[in-house]
Amino acid sequence: HSENTRNLYAIPGLDYVAHEDILPYTTQEANPLQHELFDKFLTHSEGSEPPFVAQDTLRAWQEKNHPWLELSDVHKETTEDIRVTVIPFYMGFRENQQNNVYWWRYCIRLENL
């Protein structure tokens, strides 16, 4: 199927974060995150750094969803000790008889500084 007719969806609980917010992350737990996809996407590899490695299901998911996972821009602005970060993602478009409908997804983060 073509690029503009692919299904558009988001996975609840799965989102982008800035590397500086989570790295370096260390844990001794084999299952540190409580999410239904954690065990499907990652496997604990004791003695490795990082201690988790991607499973084939994660690689397949990344390959399938690569177009809308691409990071295009990050906009940050700080006003009165509040930082707003917005990351837009172009998800594609759908054609109809009158016009095209364009789909975007936004991740928005608000921080008190």
KOLVOMAR-508591 format. One record per atom (N, C-alpha, C, CB): residue number from 1; chain; atom name; x, y, z. Coordinates in Angstrom, 2 decimals, padded with zeros to 5 digits, always signed. Each point is the difference from the previous one (the first is absolute). Glycine has a CB too. Layout:
BEGIN
(r NUM,'A','CA',(X,Y,Z))
...
% end
This chain:
BEGIN
(r 1,'A','N',(+000.83,-001.18,+000.00))
(r 1,'A','CA',(-000.83,+001.18,+000.00))
(r 1,'A','C',(+000.87,+001.23,+000.00))
(r 1,'A','CB',(-001.81,-001.22,+001.19))
(r 2,'A','N',(+001.25,+002.34,-001.59))
(r 2,'A','CA',(+000.81,+001.20,-000.16))
(r 2,'A','C',(+000.18,+000.75,+001.30))
(r 2,'A','CB',(-000.81,+000.17,-002.33))
(r 3,'A','N',(+001.77,+000.74,+002.32))
(r 3,'A','CA',(+000.35,+000.79,+001.18))
(r 3,'A','C',(-001.18,+000.76,+000.58))
(r 3,'A','CB',(+002.29,+000.22,-000.93))
(r 4,'A','N',(-003.14,+000.33,+000.07))
(r 4,'A','CA',(-001.08,+000.86,+000.49))
(r 4,'A','C',(-001.22,-000.77,+000.46))
(r 4,'A','CB',(+000.83,+001.73,-001.54))
(r 5,'A','N',(-000.85,-003.05,+001.44))
(r 5,'A','CA',(-001.16,-000.76,+000.44))
(r 5,'A','C',(+000.32,-000.89,+001.20))
(r 5,'A','CB',(-000.85,+000.04,-002.33))
(r 6,'A','N',(+002.02,+000.08,+002.90))
(r 6,'A','CA',(+000.34,-000.86,+001.14))
(r 6,'A','C',(-000.87,+000.36,+001.20))
(r 6,'A','CB',(+002.38,-000.24,-000.85))
(r 7,'A','N',(-002.55,-000.71,+001.73))
(r 7,'A','CA',(-000.78,+000.24,+001.21))
(r 7,'A','C',(+000.75,+000.95,+000.92))
(r 7,'A','CB',(-001.06,-002.26,-000.20))
(r 8,'A','N',(+000.32,+003.13,+000.85))
(r 8,'A','CA',(+000.58,+000.96,+000.92))
(r 8,'A','C',(-000.42,-000.38,+001.41))
(r 8,'A','CB',(-000.01,+001.83,-001.75))
(r 9,'A','N',(+000.98,-001.96,+002.64))
(r 9,'A','CA',(-000.33,-000.36,+001.36))
(r 9,'A','C',(+001.13,+000.39,+000.93))
(r 9,'A','CB',(-001.42,-001.88,-000.81))
(r 10,'A','N',(+001.16,+001.85,+002.07))
(r 10,'A','CA',(+001.01,+000.22,+001.02))
(r 10,'A','C',(-000.16,-001.10,+001.04))
(r 10,'A','CB',(+000.03,+002.53,-000.39))
(r 11,'A','N',(+001.05,-002.88,+001.03))
(r 11,'A','CA',(-000.04,-001.03,+001.04))
(r 11,'A','C',(-000.03,+000.69,+001.35))
(r 11,'A','CB',(+001.24,-001.66,-001.45))
(r 12,'A','N',(-002.30,+001.46,+002.23))
(r 12,'A','CA',(-000.08,+000.63,+001.33))
(r 12,'A','C',(+001.21,-000.38,+000.86))
(r 12,'A','CB',(-002.52,-000.03,-000.15))
(r 13,'A','N',(+003.09,+001.03,+000.79))
(r 13,'A','CA',(+001.14,-000.24,+000.88))
(r 13,'A','C',(+001.34,-000.05,-000.70))
(r 13,'A','CB',(-001.55,-001.23,+001.43))
(r 14,'A','N',(+001.56,+001.39,-002.74))
(r 14,'A','CA',(+001.25,-000.02,-000.75))
(r 14,'A','C',(+000.20,+001.37,-000.61))
(r 14,'A','CB',(-000.21,-002.49,-000.48))
(r 15,'A','N',(+001.26,+003.17,+000.86))
(r 15,'A','CA',(+000.19,+001.36,-000.46))
(r 15,'A','C',(+001.48,+000.34,-000.08))
(r 15,'A','CB',(-002.19,+000.63,+000.98))
(r 16,'A','N',(+002.49,+000.48,-001.59))
(r 16,'A','CA',(+001.37,+000.49,-000.08))
(r 16,'A','C',(+000.37,+000.72,+001.28))
(r 16,'A','CB',(-000.20,+000.21,-002.49))
(r 17,'A','N',(+001.46,-000.33,+002.88))
(r 17,'A','CA',(+000.56,+000.79,+001.09))
(r 17,'A','C',(+001.38,+000.46,-000.44))
(r 17,'A','CB',(-001.31,-001.27,+001.78))
(r 18,'A','N',(+001.78,+002.33,-001.18))
(r 18,'A','CA',(+001.34,+000.49,-000.30))
(r 18,'A','C',(+001.04,-000.89,+000.69))
(r 18,'A','CB',(-000.87,+002.37,-000.23))
(r 19,'A','N',(+001.97,-002.63,-000.45))
(r 19,'A','CA',(+001.04,-000.85,+000.57))
(r 19,'A','C',(+000.49,+000.51,+001.34))
(r 19,'A','CB',(+000.67,-000.63,-002.30))
(r 20,'A','N',(-000.53,+001.95,+002.42))
(r 20,'A','CA',(+000.52,+000.54,+001.26))
(r 20,'A','C',(-000.94,-000.24,+001.18))
(r 20,'A','CB',(+001.20,+001.74,-001.33))
(r 21,'A','N',(-002.45,-002.09,+001.04))
(r 21,'A','CA',(-000.95,-000.28,+001.07))
(r 21,'A','C',(+000.08,-001.43,+000.52))
(r 21,'A','CB',(-001.48,+001.71,-001.00))
(r 22,'A','N',(+002.03,-002.62,+000.21))
(r 22,'A','CA',(+000.03,-001.40,+000.43))
(r 22,'A','C',(+001.38,-000.63,+000.03))
(r 22,'A','CB',(-002.25,-000.17,-000.92))
(r 23,'A','N',(+003.23,+000.80,+000.29))
(r 23,'A','CA',(+001.35,-000.57,-000.03))
(r 23,'A','C',(+000.95,+000.82,+000.84))
(r 23,'A','CB',(-000.43,-000.91,-002.28))
(r 24,'A','N',(+001.34,+000.36,+003.00))
(r 24,'A','CA',(+000.18,-001.44,+000.11))
(r 24,'A','C',(-001.04,-000.60,+000.96))
(r 24,'A','CB',(+002.46,+000.26,-000.48))
(r 25,'A','N',(-003.04,-001.37,+000.08))
(r 25,'A','CA',(-000.98,-000.71,+000.81))
(r 25,'A','C',(+000.61,-001.33,+000.39))
(r 25,'A','CB',(-001.96,+001.13,-001.16))
(r 26,'A','N',(+001.97,-001.40,+002.44))
(r 26,'A','CA',(+000.52,-001.28,+000.46))
(r 26,'A','C',(-001.02,-000.65,+000.92))
(r 26,'A','CB',(+002.38,+000.83,-000.19))
(r 27,'A','N',(-002.38,-002.13,+000.17))
(r 27,'A','CA',(-000.90,-000.76,+000.86))
(r 27,'A','C',(+000.56,-001.39,+000.19))
(r 27,'A','CB',(-001.99,+001.34,-000.77))
(r 28,'A','N',(+001.62,-001.95,+001.86))
(r 28,'A','CA',(+000.36,-001.39,+000.26))
(r 28,'A','C',(-001.19,-000.92,-000.30))
(r 28,'A','CB',(+001.65,+000.74,+001.76))
(r 29,'A','N',(-002.80,-000.15,-002.03))
(r 29,'A','CA',(-001.21,-000.78,-000.24))
(r 29,'A','C',(-000.03,-000.56,-001.43))
(r 29,'A','CB',(-001.22,+001.42,+001.68))
(r 30,'A','N',(+000.72,-002.63,-001.82))
(r 30,'A','CA',(-000.12,-000.61,-001.32))
(r 30,'A','C',(-001.22,+000.55,-000.75))
(r 30,'A','CB',(+001.11,-002.07,+000.87))
(r 31,'A','N',(-002.09,+002.59,-000.15))
(r 31,'A','CA',(-001.20,+000.57,-000.61))
(r 31,'A','C',(-000.34,+001.32,+000.70))
(r 31,'A','CB',(-000.86,-002.33,-000.62))
(r 32,'A','N',(+001.63,+003.40,+000.34))
(r 32,'A','CA',(-000.16,+001.24,+000.75))
(r 32,'A','C',(-001.21,+000.84,-000.39))
(r 32,'A','CB',(+002.42,-000.02,+000.23))
(r 33,'A','N',(-002.99,-000.20,-001.40))
(r 33,'A','CA',(-001.14,+000.78,-000.47))
(r 33,'A','C',(-001.23,-000.89,-000.07))
(r 33,'A','CB',(+001.52,+001.52,-001.30))
(r 34,'A','N',(-002.62,-000.99,+001.79))
(r 34,'A','CA',(-001.25,-000.74,-000.03))
(r 34,'A','C',(-000.81,+000.42,-001.22))
(r 34,'A','CB',(+000.00,-000.19,+002.52))
(r 35,'A','N',(+000.27,-000.46,-003.63))
(r 35,'A','CA',(-000.71,+000.27,-001.25))
(r 35,'A','C',(-000.15,-001.32,-000.74))
(r 35,'A','CB',(+000.89,+002.38,-000.13))
(r 36,'A','N',(-002.05,-002.59,-000.46))
(r 36,'A','CA',(-000.28,-001.28,-000.64))
(r 36,'A','C',(+000.95,-000.32,-001.15))
(r 36,'A','CB',(-002.36,+000.32,+000.64))
(r 37,'A','N',(+003.00,+000.68,-001.25))
(r 37,'A','CA',(+000.90,-000.25,-001.11))
(r 37,'A','C',(+001.45,-000.20,+000.42))
(r 37,'A','CB',(-001.53,+001.34,-001.38))
(r 38,'A','N',(+001.85,-001.09,+002.65))
(r 38,'A','CA',(+001.39,-000.07,+000.43))
(r 38,'A','C',(+000.61,-001.36,-000.30))
(r 38,'A','CB',(-000.51,+001.67,+001.79))
(r 39,'A','N',(-000.14,-002.75,-001.36))
(r 39,'A','CA',(+000.53,-001.34,-000.21))
(r 39,'A','C',(-000.04,-000.42,-001.47))
(r 39,'A','CB',(-000.74,-000.58,+002.29))
(r 40,'A','N',(-000.16,+001.17,-003.06))
(r 40,'A','CA',(-000.08,-000.34,-001.42))
(r 40,'A','C',(+001.10,+000.70,-000.81))
(r 40,'A','CB',(-002.48,-000.31,+000.27))
(r 41,'A','N',(+002.91,+001.48,+000.19))
(r 41,'A','CA',(+000.97,+000.79,-000.75))
(r 41,'A','C',(+001.44,-000.15,+000.49))
(r 41,'A','CB',(-001.82,+001.59,-000.43))
(r 42,'A','N',(+002.00,-001.79,+001.73))
(r 42,'A','CA',(+001.35,-000.04,+000.57))
(r 42,'A','C',(+000.20,-001.27,+000.82))
(r 42,'A','CB',(+000.04,+002.50,+000.06))
(r 43,'A','N',(+001.19,-002.92,+000.00))
(r 43,'A','CA',(+000.35,-001.13,+000.86))
(r 43,'A','C',(+001.18,+000.40,+000.87))
(r 43,'A','CB',(-000.84,-001.67,-001.72))
(r 44,'A','N',(+000.82,+001.21,+002.96))
(r 44,'A','CA',(+001.06,+000.32,+000.95))
(r 44,'A','C',(+001.24,-000.80,-000.35))
(r 44,'A','CB',(-001.69,+000.50,+001.81))
(r 45,'A','N',(+002.81,+000.17,-001.83))
(r 45,'A','CA',(+001.28,-000.64,-000.31))
(r 45,'A','C',(+000.98,+000.36,+001.10))
(r 45,'A','CB',(-000.45,+000.08,-002.50))
(r 46,'A','N',(+000.47,-000.90,+003.53))
(r 46,'A','CA',(+000.84,+000.28,+001.17))
(r 46,'A','C',(+001.46,+000.11,-000.41))
(r 46,'A','CB',(-001.63,-001.22,+001.47))
(r 47,'A','N',(+002.29,+002.23,-000.93))
(r 47,'A','CA',(+001.40,+000.23,-000.30))
(r 47,'A','C',(+000.23,+000.88,-001.21))
(r 47,'A','CB',(+000.45,-002.19,+001.01))
(r 48,'A','N',(-001.48,+002.46,-001.78))
(r 48,'A','CA',(+000.12,+000.88,-001.17))
(r 48,'A','C',(-000.25,+001.44,+000.41))
(r 48,'A','CB',(-000.75,-001.86,-001.52))
(r 49,'A','N',(+001.26,+002.77,+000.71))
(r 49,'A','CA',(-000.25,+001.42,+000.24))
(r 49,'A','C',(-000.44,+000.63,-001.30))
(r 49,'A','CB',(+001.69,+000.09,+001.87))
(r 50,'A','N',(-002.90,+000.32,-002.05))
(r 50,'A','CA',(-001.08,-000.03,+000.98))
(r 50,'A','C',(-000.48,-001.43,+000.25))
(r 50,'A','CB',(-000.69,+002.30,-000.72))
(r 51,'A','N',(-000.01,-002.52,+001.83))
(r 51,'A','CA',(-000.36,-001.38,+000.38))
(r 51,'A','C',(-001.20,-000.57,-000.75))
(r 51,'A','CB',(+000.91,+000.52,+002.21))
(r 52,'A','N',(-001.38,+000.17,-003.26))
(r 52,'A','CA',(-001.14,-000.48,-000.78))
(r 52,'A','C',(+000.36,+000.03,-001.47))
(r 52,'A','CB',(-001.62,+000.81,+001.75))
(r 53,'A','N',(+001.18,-001.83,-002.47))
(r 53,'A','CA',(+000.24,-000.05,-001.44))
(r 53,'A','C',(-001.33,-000.14,-000.71))
(r 53,'A','CB',(+002.29,-001.02,+000.33))
(r 54,'A','N',(-002.35,+001.57,-001.54))
(r 54,'A','CA',(-001.22,-000.03,-000.79))
(r 54,'A','C',(-000.28,-001.41,-000.49))
(r 54,'A','CB',(+000.37,+002.39,-000.70))
(r 55,'A','N',(-001.64,-002.76,+000.75))
(r 55,'A','CA',(-000.43,-001.27,-000.57))
(r 55,'A','C',(-000.43,+000.23,-001.44))
(r 55,'A','CB',(-000.74,-000.86,+002.28))
(r 56,'A','N',(+000.55,-000.23,-003.02))
(r 56,'A','CA',(-000.42,+000.11,-001.39))
(r 56,'A','C',(-001.33,+000.72,-000.15))
(r 56,'A','CB',(+001.23,-002.10,-000.48))
(r 57,'A','N',(-002.11,+001.96,+001.48))
(r 57,'A','CA',(-001.30,+000.68,-000.08))
(r 57,'A','C',(+000.16,+001.52,+000.01))
(r 57,'A','CB',(-001.07,-001.96,+001.14))
(r 58,'A','N',(+002.03,+002.47,-000.37))
(r 58,'A','CA',(+000.26,+001.45,+000.01))
(r 58,'A','C',(+000.56,+000.44,-001.34))
(r 58,'A','CB',(+000.41,-000.06,+002.47))
(r 59,'A','N',(+000.54,-000.68,-002.99))
(r 59,'A','CA',(+000.57,+000.37,-001.30))
(r 59,'A','C',(-001.07,+000.00,-001.10))
(r 59,'A','CB',(+002.21,-000.97,+000.72))
(r 60,'A','N',(-003.08,-000.03,-000.71))
(r 60,'A','CA',(-001.07,-000.07,-001.00))
(r 60,'A','C',(-000.97,+001.16,+000.17))
(r 60,'A','CB',(+000.21,-002.50,-000.05))
(r 61,'A','N',(-000.55,+002.85,+001.29))
(r 61,'A','CA',(-000.90,+001.12,+000.27))
(r 61,'A','C',(+000.62,+001.31,-000.47))
(r 61,'A','CB',(-000.96,-001.23,+001.97))
(r 62,'A','N',(+002.26,+001.42,-001.69))
(r 62,'A','CA',(+000.69,+001.22,-000.44))
(r 62,'A','C',(+000.01,+000.09,-001.52))
(r 62,'A','CB',(+001.43,-000.06,+002.06))
(r 63,'A','N',(-001.16,-001.05,-002.72))
(r 63,'A','CA',(+000.04,+000.01,-001.47))
(r 63,'A','C',(-001.37,+000.33,-000.58))
(r 63,'A','CB',(+001.84,-001.69,+000.05))
(r 64,'A','N',(-002.89,+001.10,+000.49))
(r 64,'A','CA',(-001.35,+000.23,-000.50))
(r 64,'A','C',(-000.45,+001.44,+000.23))
(r 64,'A','CB',(-000.53,-002.40,+000.44))
(r 65,'A','N',(+000.90,+002.98,+000.69))
(r 65,'A','CA',(-000.48,+001.33,+000.38))
(r 65,'A','C',(+001.03,+001.10,-000.20))
(r 65,'A','CB',(-001.45,-001.12,+001.64))
(r 66,'A','N',(+002.52,+000.80,-002.33))
(r 66,'A','CA',(+001.08,+000.95,-000.21))
(r 66,'A','C',(-000.46,+001.37,-000.51))
(r 66,'A','CB',(+001.45,-001.94,-000.45))
(r 67,'A','N',(-002.36,+002.02,-000.52))
(r 67,'A','CA',(-000.37,+001.33,-000.53))
(r 67,'A','C',(-000.53,+000.96,+001.06))
(r 67,'A','CB',(-000.50,-001.12,-002.13))
(r 68,'A','N',(-000.32,+000.65,+003.05))
(r 68,'A','CA',(-000.54,+000.94,+000.98))
(r 68,'A','C',(+000.80,+000.07,+001.28))
(r 68,'A','CB',(-002.21,-000.44,-000.95))
(r 69,'A','N',(+003.28,-000.36,+001.06))
(r 69,'A','CA',(+000.89,+000.11,+001.15))
(r 69,'A','C',(+001.10,+001.03,-000.23))
(r 69,'A','CB',(-000.48,-002.39,+000.55))
(r 70,'A','N',(+000.65,+002.78,-001.80))
(r 70,'A','CA',(+001.05,+000.96,-000.33))
(r 70,'A','C',(-000.23,+001.33,+000.69))
(r 70,'A','CB',(+000.32,-001.13,-002.20))
(r 71,'A','N',(+000.69,+001.60,+002.88))
(r 71,'A','CA',(-000.05,+001.28,+000.68))
(r 71,'A','C',(+000.31,+001.10,-001.01))
(r 71,'A','CB',(+000.68,-001.06,+002.21))
(r 72,'A','N',(-001.58,+002.01,-002.38))
(r 72,'A','CA',(+000.22,+001.04,-000.99))
(r 72,'A','C',(+000.47,+001.31,+000.63))
(r 72,'A','CB',(-001.74,-001.07,-001.41))
(r 73,'A','N',(+001.22,+001.41,+002.56))
(r 73,'A','CA',(+000.31,+001.29,+000.63))
(r 73,'A','C',(-000.27,-000.10,+001.49))
(r 73,'A','CB',(-000.57,+001.24,-002.12))
(r 74,'A','N',(+001.27,-000.41,+002.87))
(r 74,'A','CA',(-000.28,+000.16,+001.43))
(r 74,'A','C',(-000.04,+001.50,+000.26))
(r 74,'A','CB',(+001.13,-002.22,+000.64))
(r 75,'A','N',(-002.22,+002.68,-000.06))
(r 75,'A','CA',(-000.15,+001.41,+000.31))
(r 75,'A','C',(-000.04,+000.15,+001.51))
(r 75,'A','CB',(-001.25,+000.46,-002.18))
(r 76,'A','N',(+002.14,+000.40,+002.72))
(r 76,'A','CA',(+000.03,+000.26,+001.43))
(r 76,'A','C',(-000.10,+001.50,+000.24))
(r 76,'A','CB',(+001.38,-002.07,+000.41))
(r 77,'A','N',(-002.14,+002.41,+000.60))
(r 77,'A','CA',(-000.12,+001.40,+000.39))
(r 77,'A','C',(-000.19,+000.05,+001.51))
(r 77,'A','CB',(-001.00,+000.66,-002.25))
(r 78,'A','N',(+001.68,+000.29,+002.90))
(r 78,'A','CA',(-000.13,+000.16,+001.44))
(r 78,'A','C',(-000.54,+001.40,+000.29))
(r 78,'A','CB',(+001.90,-001.63,+000.44))
(r 79,'A','N',(-002.98,+001.68,+000.35))
(r 79,'A','CA',(-000.62,+001.25,+000.38))
(r 79,'A','C',(-000.42,-000.10,+001.46))
(r 79,'A','CB',(-000.80,+000.45,-002.37))
(r 80,'A','N',(+001.21,+000.52,+003.17))
(r 80,'A','CA',(-000.37,+000.06,+001.41))
(r 80,'A','C',(+000.23,-001.33,+000.71))
(r 80,'A','CB',(-001.69,+001.73,-000.58))
(r 81,'A','N',(+002.90,-002.29,+000.37))
(r 81,'A','CA',(+000.43,-001.24,+000.65))
(r 81,'A','C',(-000.83,-001.22,-000.37))
(r 81,'A','CB',(+000.79,+001.39,+001.85))
(r 82,'A','N',(-001.41,-001.36,-003.01))
(r 82,'A','CA',(-000.70,-001.17,-000.53))
(r 82,'A','C',(+000.57,-000.28,-001.38))
(r 82,'A','CB',(-002.14,+000.50,+001.32))
(r 83,'A','N',(+002.69,-001.70,-001.49))
(r 83,'A','CA',(+000.54,-000.39,-001.30))
(r 83,'A','C',(-001.04,-000.86,-000.71))
(r 83,'A','CB',(+002.40,+000.09,+000.86))
(r 84,'A','N',(-002.69,+000.29,-002.11))
(r 84,'A','CA',(-000.92,-000.75,-000.84))
(r 84,'A','C',(+000.82,-000.60,-001.13))
(r 84,'A','CB',(-001.98,+001.52,+000.58))
(r 85,'A','N',(+001.86,-002.83,-000.75))
(r 85,'A','CA',(+000.67,-000.70,-001.09))
(r 85,'A','C',(-001.07,-000.67,-000.85))
(r 85,'A','CB',(+002.10,-000.37,+001.39))
(r 86,'A','N',(-002.03,+000.59,-002.70))
(r 86,'A','CA',(-000.96,-000.59,-000.93))
(r 86,'A','C',(+000.78,-000.74,-001.09))
(r 86,'A','CB',(-001.72,+001.84,+000.47))
(r 87,'A','N',(+001.33,-003.10,-000.69))
(r 87,'A','CA',(+000.60,-000.82,-001.06))
(r 87,'A','C',(-001.11,-000.40,-000.96))
(r 87,'A','CB',(+001.86,-000.86,+001.56))
(r 88,'A','N',(-001.86,+001.40,-002.78))
(r 88,'A','CA',(-001.03,-000.38,-000.98))
(r 88,'A','C',(+000.44,-001.22,-000.82))
(r 88,'A','CB',(-000.77,+002.40,-000.11))
(r 89,'A','N',(-000.19,-003.23,-000.26))
(r 89,'A','CA',(+000.26,-001.15,-000.85))
(r 89,'A','C',(-001.02,+000.01,-001.13))
(r 89,'A','CB',(+000.94,-001.35,+001.93))
(r 90,'A','N',(-000.46,+001.34,-003.16))
(r 90,'A','CA',(-000.89,-000.09,-001.15))
(r 90,'A','C',(-000.38,-001.46,-000.18))
(r 90,'A','CB',(+001.06,+002.02,-001.11))
(r 91,'A','N',(-002.36,-002.31,+001.11))
(r 91,'A','CA',(-000.48,-001.37,-000.05))
(r 91,'A','C',(-000.52,-000.40,-001.39))
(r 91,'A','CB',(-000.58,+000.20,+002.42))
(r 92,'A','N',(+000.51,+000.74,-003.33))
(r 92,'A','CA',(-000.49,-000.31,-001.33))
(r 92,'A','C',(-001.28,+000.75,-000.33))
(r 92,'A','CB',(+001.05,-002.24,+000.19))
(r 93,'A','N',(-001.68,+001.85,-001.28))
(r 93,'A','CA',(-001.25,+000.65,-000.38))
(r 93,'A','C',(-000.93,-001.01,-000.64))
(r 93,'A','CB',(+001.19,+002.20,-000.31))
(r 94,'A','N',(-002.43,-001.82,+000.26))
(r 94,'A','CA',(-001.02,-000.82,-000.66))
(r 94,'A','C',(-000.69,+000.89,-001.02))
(r 94,'A','CB',(-000.34,-001.49,+002.06))
(r 95,'A','N',(+000.14,+000.92,-003.21))
(r 95,'A','CA',(-000.69,+000.73,-001.07))
(r 95,'A','C',(-001.50,-000.25,+000.09))
(r 95,'A','CB',(+002.04,-000.17,-001.49))
(r 96,'A','N',(-002.79,+001.22,+001.27))
(r 96,'A','CA',(-001.44,-000.20,-000.21))
(r 96,'A','C',(-000.41,+000.84,-001.19))
(r 96,'A','CB',(-000.42,-000.45,+002.48))
(r 97,'A','N',(-000.83,+000.44,-002.83))
(r 97,'A','CA',(-000.43,+000.64,-001.24))
(r 97,'A','C',(+000.14,+001.52,+000.03))
(r 97,'A','CB',(-001.57,-001.89,-000.31))
(r 98,'A','N',(+001.37,+002.52,+001.46))
(r 98,'A','CA',(+000.06,+001.46,+000.05))
(r 98,'A','C',(+001.42,+000.52,+000.27))
(r 98,'A','CB',(-002.35,-000.01,+000.81))
(r 99,'A','N',(+003.09,-000.66,+000.06))
(r 99,'A','CA',(+001.33,+000.50,+000.36))
(r 99,'A','C',(+000.80,-001.10,+000.67))
(r 99,'A','CB',(-000.90,+002.34,+000.26))
(r 100,'A','N',(+002.14,-002.05,+000.08))
(r 100,'A','CA',(+000.84,-000.93,+000.73))
(r 100,'A','C',(-000.07,+000.32,+001.48))
(r 100,'A','CB',(+001.53,-000.26,-001.98))
(r 101,'A','N',(-001.49,-000.77,+002.81))
(r 101,'A','CA',(+000.03,+000.17,+001.45))
(r 101,'A','C',(+001.40,-000.41,+000.47))
(r 101,'A','CB',(-002.53,-000.44,+000.25))
(r 102,'A','N',(+003.23,+001.37,+000.37))
(r 102,'A','CA',(+001.36,-000.26,+000.47))
(r 102,'A','C',(-000.04,-000.32,+001.49))
(r 102,'A','CB',(+000.96,+001.54,-001.77))
(r 103,'A','N',(-000.17,-002.53,+002.18))
(r 103,'A','CA',(+000.02,-000.48,+001.38))
(r 103,'A','C',(+001.34,+000.32,+000.65))
(r 103,'A','CB',(-001.63,-001.84,-000.59))
(r 104,'A','N',(+001.57,+002.44,+001.76))
(r 104,'A','CA',(+001.19,+000.31,+000.80))
(r 104,'A','C',(-000.22,-000.53,+001.41))
(r 104,'A','CB',(+000.51,+002.06,-001.39))
(r 105,'A','N',(+000.57,-002.41,+002.03))
(r 105,'A','CA',(-000.02,-000.41,+001.40))
(r 105,'A','C',(+000.98,+000.92,+000.71))
(r 105,'A','CB',(-000.60,-002.46,-000.53))
(r 106,'A','N',(+000.24,+002.89,+001.73))
(r 106,'A','CA',(+000.87,+000.89,+000.76))
(r 106,'A','C',(+000.26,-000.59,+001.38))
(r 106,'A','CB',(-000.89,+001.99,-001.26))
(r 107,'A','N',(+002.13,-001.95,+001.68))
(r 107,'A','CA',(+000.35,-000.30,+001.39))
(r 107,'A','C',(+000.29,+001.34,+000.64))
(r 107,'A','CB',(+000.95,-002.36,-000.52))
(r 108,'A','N',(-001.64,+002.65,+001.61))
(r 108,'A','CA',(+000.16,+001.29,+000.68))
(r 108,'A','C',(+000.43,-000.27,+001.44))
(r 108,'A','CB',(-001.74,+001.11,-001.49))
(r 109,'A','N',(+002.77,-000.41,+001.92))
(r 109,'A','CA',(+000.52,-000.16,+001.34))
(r 109,'A','C',(+000.05,+001.37,+000.68))
(r 109,'A','CB',(+001.34,-002.03,-000.70))
(r 110,'A','N',(-001.87,+002.11,+001.92))
(r 110,'A','CA',(+000.05,+001.23,+000.79))
(r 110,'A','C',(+000.84,-000.28,+001.24))
(r 110,'A','CB',(-002.29,+000.78,-000.84))
(r 111,'A','N',(+003.24,+000.13,+001.13))
(r 111,'A','CA',(+000.89,-000.18,+001.15))
(r 111,'A','C',(+000.02,+001.26,+000.84))
(r 111,'A','CB',(+001.42,-001.62,-001.30))
(r 112,'A','N',(-001.59,+001.47,+002.61))
(r 112,'A','CA',(+000.25,+001.11,+000.93))
(r 112,'A','C',(+001.49,+000.01,+000.29))
(r 112,'A','CB',(-002.34,-000.16,+001.03))
(r 113,'A','N',(+002.96,+001.30,-001.21))
(r 113,'A','CA',(+001.46,+000.10,+000.22))
(r 113,'A','C',(+000.30,+000.55,+001.39))
(r 113,'A','CB',(+000.35,+000.33,-002.46))
% end
